[in-house]
Amino acid sequence: MLRKLNFKVLINNAKFSTIAVPRVNDQNLDLKAAKPFHEIPKINRLKLIINYLPGGKYYKKGLNELHRSLSKEYGNIVIMPAMLGKPEIVFSYSDHDNETILLNEGNFPNRYSFEILKYFRETLRPDVYGGEYGSVASENGERWYKIRTIINQVMLPPKNVQQFVQPIDEISNEFIDFIRKRSNDTNDEILGKDINLWTLESMASVTLNKRLNLFNEKFIDPRARELIQCVRKFFIMTVDFELNPSIWKFYHTKAFKEYMEVNDKLLNTVLSFIEETMENMKNTTDNNQEVEGILQKLLKIDKRVAVIMASDSLFAGIDTTGSGTIGVLYCLAKNPEKQEKLRQEILKIFPNKDEPIDARKMANMPYIRSCIKEALRLFPPVSGTSRTIAKDLVLSGYQIPAGTVVVTWPQLFYRQEKFFPKSNEYIPERWLKESVKDCPHLQVEKFHFLPFGHGVRSCPGKRIANMEMEVLLINLLRKFKIEWHQDDMKVNSVLVNIPYGDIRFKLVEL
């Protein structure tokens, strides 16, 4: 029996306010001249099942490997057949198709939701995800629009992001002290698991205005490590159920029950943090806090939205921001000349190693943003996107009827020479303005690089994630040279791209 926290006691009704979302222009599509849908290449169902079995070419393959294989075998477009209750899905690997889909998605883009996650949230935990609002990540239609509109008011304004620079600066310096205390003077190093601790500590501060003390073994909250472990398991198991053939809709296997338990434990852990924050808010008499967490801001608008967004942010942000941060550190460690160029920009703005970081000064640092962008191109935390298209479209010369689920895989564009010259090289300069003399590379087309998604369904936490990475880089590079002495980094592609193996950055004191 799944244990449930008394979520309803957290919720009171509140009025809903909206902001307008601009419409995009439709493209003129010649449907009559396009080839019919049934002529699209289709994966043989039996062949697909065999390839997922031990010895098959898709067995235990990550999502990136799967889509690279399919694009080589079938070209720009292929149909994954309906199977075991899953719908028929069109996979598109064309940049033009990706642009067509995104320009024609309208005000309410319909993202294909993972059905097993939807089952957990709607069937087992309607106390959280039922009612007027659902999860911003998995909901669609007007329910999604209502919650997303409220969230935009809090998470997207730059001034709201800038107020978190000071607490993230403090956390980043505590993180560096933690690394120093653990190591001797000749062996300072950052491990992959350390980045996850920093990410969770940062996310808790931003979301809940709460410290978890992850850098102090004496005071660390045991729920925090459990949360990190559950998040990793959640991502891996979700892909196992959604990508591989599964009978969960017809029979609840042991693995299915374990997945439900992981989701429940994950949600209850996050809700316990939220309950504590809300209780502390009741007991505090300080109405002049310099910084309010996202939870506090949203509580003033709508309590149900506040709890849903706080929970989604915590467990969605751990691996995405963590993976992005590891990718940036890896690229800089492997390209010391770029690292030094970034260090010079940092020292020009913040010459003192211990000088507090000022959000206003960060605005004058274009190269740090270029370094992050280029690392996200080479090692994006998320690879693909999905839409249930709302109108008939032409994709790769074929008619695609409204209601069809289409999955695109933009990561395949990121290392193509026709889109990114010297695509396998780390060249932050390609993201600088054309007026910068050091940028001989062509500017990137809008739809060829979408690390945080596009339009109204883009990641609401993108500005916060970028800010967190910038602050950590400023603090690290003022004090250390970062080196990498292992084999090339490997990435496991599940729901997000997670670096794995011996993730170990050597720090050399400056």
N, C-alpha and C positions, 0 to 999 in steps of 0.2 A: 504494500500500500504506500503510495507516494505521500510524503508528509507535506502539508501546505501551511505556509505562514498565513496569518490573518491579514491578508492584503487589503480587504475591504475597509478596515479601520483607517487606512491611510488616505482614503479617497473621499472627497466632497465634490459636489458639482460646482462648476465654474462656467462663466460665460466664455464663448468662443469668439475670437476675432480673426479676421483674415487679411491677407495682403494679396494684391493682384499678381498673377503670373503671366508674363507676356506670351502671346501665341507665336509660333514659328510659321513661316510660309511653307505651303505645300509645294512640292516639285511637280512639274508636268510629266506624268509617267505614261508611256504608250503601252497600255495593257494589251490592246488588241494585237500588236506586233510581237508581243512576247510569247515564248514557248509555254505550253500548258504545264501546270504544276506536276502532273503525273509523269512528265518526262525527266524530272530532276533525278540524278543518280541516287540510288537508294541502297543502303547497307542491307545485305541479306540477313534476316533475323537469325537463322540457324548458324550462319557463319559468325555473327556477332557473339552469340552465346559461347561458341567454341573458343573464340579468341579471348574471352574473359576467363576461361578455365586455365588451370596450371599448364604451362607450356604454350599457351596462346600469346599472340603478340600484344594484347592489351592487359595481360595478367599482371596485377600489381603495378601498373604504369600510372604515373602522375597525369594530371589533366593536360599539362603542356605537352607531354610526350604523346598522349592520345590525339590531341588536335593537330600537332605537327604531322603525325602519321596519316591522319585522315585527309589533311590538305594535300599531301604529296600523292596519295592514292586516288583521290576523287576530284581534286581541283578546288575551285572557289566555292562550291556548294554541294551539299550532300544531305540526305534525309536519314535521320536515326529513326528506325521503325518503332511504332508503339509496342509496348511489351509489359506484361505483368502490371497492368493498370496505369502505366506511364504513357503520356501522350506522345504522338509523333512530333519530332523536333527537327527543324531545319538548322543545320550548321552552315554558317557563311564565313568565308575567310577573305572576303573582298573588302578593301577599304572603301570602295564606292558604295557597296551595299550597307556598310556600317554607317556611312554618312546619310544615305537615303532613309534608313530606319530612324535615326536620331532626329532628322529634320522633319519627320512626319509623325512624331509620337504624341503631339498635342499637349494639352494641359495636364492630362492624367496618364502618364506613361505606365503601362501595365507590365510589371516585371514578373517573369515566371518564378513563382515561389517554390521553394523546396517543400514538397508535399508532406514529408515526414515531420519536418519542423512545424509546418502549419497544423498538422494533426495534434502535436504536443500542445501547442499554444491555444488552439481553439477548443480541443476536446478535453484535455487534462488540466489546463490552467486558464480557463475563461475568467477566473477571478482577477487576473492581471490583464489579459489581452482581449477580453470580451468587451461588450458595450460599444460606445460611440467611437472609440479609438482602437487601433491595433498597432502592431510594431511598425515603425517607420521603415525598417529594412524589408519586411516580408508582406506588408499590406499593399493593397491597390485601390484604385478608384477614389471615391469621396472620403472614405475613412482614412486613406493614406494622405490625401490632400489636406484634411483638417489638421492632423497631427503634424505634418511637415510644415505647414504654414506657421504654426505656433513655434516650432523648433527654430525655424529660420530667424525669427525675431530675436532669439537669444544667442544662437551659435554662429551666425554669419557676420554681424556687424563687426568691423575691425576693432572698434573701441572695446568691445566685449572681450575680444581675444587678447588685446594688448594688456588688459588688467591682470592676466595670468602670467605675464613674463616674470614678474618678481618672485612669485612662489615657485615657478619652474626653475628659475635661476638658483634659488636656495636648494631645491631638491637635487639639481645637477651637481652643485658643489658638495652636498652631502654624499652623493653617489661617488664622486671622485675621492673624498676622504675615506669612504668605505673600501674602495679599491686599494688605496695606499695602506690602510691599516692591515688589510688581509695579506698583502705581499711584502717582501723585503725590498730594499732600495733598488736592487738590480733585476727584479722580476715582477714589476707592476704589469698587470694584464687585465683585459676585460674579456669575460666569457659571454657566450650567447645567452646563458641563463641570467647573467647580470643585467643585460639589456631588458629582459622581460620584467625584472624587478623594478628597474627605473621607469619603464613604461607604465606599469600598474600603479606605482607610487604617484606618478605624474597624473595619470587618468583619474585617480581617486581625489587628488587635490583639485583638479579642474572641475570634475563632475560633482563631487560631494563636499568640497572644501574640507576634506578629512585626510589626515595623515595615517598611514598604515604602519609606519616605522619598519619598512622592509630592509633598511640598512643597519638595523640594530637587532642582533640575534636575541638579546635579552627581552626586548619588548615587541618583537614581531608578532603580528596577529596570525595565528595558524590558519585562519580561513583564507589568507592571501595566497599562500602557496597552493592550497587546494583549488583556489579559483584558477590559477595559471594552469595547473594540471588538467582541470576540467575543460577549460577552453581549448587546449590542444587536442584533447580526446574528442570534443564536440566537432571540431573541424574535420578530423580524420573520419569519424564515423558517419557524419552527414554525407560525405562524398561516397563512402562505401554503399550507403543505402540508395542514394539518388543516381549514381552513375552506374553501378554494377546491378545486374539482375537481382531482384529481391522479391520475396513473397510476403512482405510485411503487411500488405493490404488484405491478405487472405488468411495469414496465420502469424501470430505474434511469437516470433522466435526468441531464444535466449538473448541473442544480440539486440533484438528490438527492445526488449525489456531493459537491457543494460543502457541502451541509448536514451530511453525515457528517464531512467534514473540519473544519468549524467546531466541531462537537461534540467531535471528538477533540482538536483544538488546545486548546479550552477546558478539557477534562478534564485533559489532560496538563500544562497550565500550572498548574492548581490542585494537581495531584498533586506537581509539582516543589516548590511552596511547602511542601506537607505533609511531603515527604521531608526538606527542609532543617530544618523544625521538629523532626522526630523525631530527626534526627542531632544537632541542638544539645542536645536533651534527654539524649541518651546521653553527650555530652561535658561537660555541666554538673555541677558538684558541689554546687550550691546547692539544698538540699532545703527551704529555708525561703522560697521565693518568696511575696511578698505576694499576687500575682495569678497564677492559672493560666488559660490559655485553654481554650476549650471542648474543643479537641483533646486537651489534656493531661488534662482531667478524664475524658473518654470513654475515653482509652487505658487508664485504670485499671480500666475496666469491660469493654470489648470493643474490640479494635483495628479490626476490620472496620467496626463501627458508627462509630468515631471518624473514619475516613477518609471514609466515605460522607457523614456529616453535615457534616464540614468542607468537603468539596467542594460539596455542595448549598448550604450556607449562604453560601459566598463568591459563587457566581455567581447565586444566587437573590436575595441581599440587596442587590446593587448597585443595580439599577434600582427595586426596590420601595421601599427606604428612601430612595433618592435622589429618586424621584418624590414621595414623601410629604413630604420636607423642602422641596422646591421649592414644593409646594402650600401648606404652612404659611407660608413666607416671602412668597409671593404674596398670600395672604389678609391677612396683617398689613400688608404694604406698601400694599394697596388700601384698607385700613380703619385709618387712622392712630389713630383714637380707641380702637380695640381694642388696637392695638399699645401705645399709651401706658398703657392700663389694665394690660396684662400687664407692662410695664416697671416700673410701680409695685409690683406684686406681687413681682417679681424683686428690686428694690432694697430692699424691706422685709426680705427673707430674706437677700440677699447685697448689702449696701450698698456694699462696696468693689468697684470695677471689676475688680481683680486678685485678689480673694479666691478661694482654691480652693473648688470646689464640694463640699459635704458631702452625701452620699446621704441622710442622716437628715433634713436640713433640706428637701430636695426633697419630702419627704412632705407638707409643709405648703403646697403650691402647687397648689390646685385649679384656678386659672384657666389655668395653662399647659397642663394636661391637657385642659381644655375647649377651648382654642384649637386644639390638635392634633386633637382629635376632630372639631371643626366643619370644619376644613380637609380632613380625610379624608372627610367627608361630601360636600363640594363637589368634591373632587379625589381620589377613592379610587385607590390604586395598582392595585387589582384590582377588576374589575366583577362577575364572575359566578362561579358554582360549578356543579359537575356531580355527579350521583350515578347509579349503577346501582342502582335501588331493590330492596330485599331482600324486599319483601312487596307484595301487591296493595294499591293505594291509590286513593282518589278525589281527582282534581285537577281543579279548575274544573268539577266536575259530571260528569266522565268516568271510566270505569274504566281504570286504568293497571296492567297486569299486572306481577308481579315480573320482574326482569331487564331492564326497560326503562331506557334511558339518558334521564335528564331533566336539562336545563340550565336553571337559573334565573338571573335577571339583577338582583340586588338594587340595583344602582346606579340602576335606573329608579325605585325607591322614594324615593331620597334627595332628589329635587327635586320631589316631589309635595306639594301644599299640604295634602292631607288627612292626611299623615303628619308633615310639617314645615312649620308656619306660616311664611310669609315664606321659602319654601324656597330662593330664589335669593340670599338675603342671608346674610352671614357674621355669625352671632349665637352666639358661644361660650357665652353665658349660658344657652342652652337645655339645656346639659349639666350645669349646676350643680344641687345638691340643691334640692328644693322649699323648704327652709327659707331659702334665699338670697332676699332681697327683690328683687334685681335680675333675677329670672328669671320673667317673665310668661308664658313659653312652656310648653306642656305637655311633660311628660317623654316621652321616646321609647320606643316599644314595643321589646322585645328583638329581635324578628326583622325589624325595619325598618332596622336598621343593623348590618352585620356586616363591618366593614373587614378583619378578620383571620380571617374564617370563624367556624364554630360548633362547639362541643363538642370531642370527642376529635380531630377533624381540623382544628381551628383552627391557625393559624400558630404553630409552637413558638418562633419568634423574636420574637413580638409585644412582649414586655416589654423585650427588648434594643433593638428598633427605637424604641420610645417613649422609652426612656431616652436613646438617642443624640440624638434630636431635641430633647428637653428640655435636655440639656446644651449643645448648640449654640445654642439660642435664648437661654438664660441668658447665655452669653458674648457673643453678638452684641448683644443688646438692652441690656446694661449699658454698652456702648461706642458703639453706633451707633443712629441712626434709619435704618430701611430704607425705601427709596422705589422705586416702579415707574413708569417714564415711557414704556413701550412700549404698543403695542396690547394688547388683552386676550389673555391666555395661551391658547394652543391645546394640545390634547392628542391624541396619536396612540394609538389603542387597539389594541394588539396583545395579546400574552399579559398584559402589564401596561399601564397607562396611562402613557405617557411624554410629558411636556411637551416641546414642540419649538418651533423658531423662535428669535427673539431673546430668550433668557432672560437678563435682565440686571438685577440689583438694585443700585441706587445706595446707597452707605453714607455717611451724614453723621455725622461724629464728634461725640460729645456732650461 
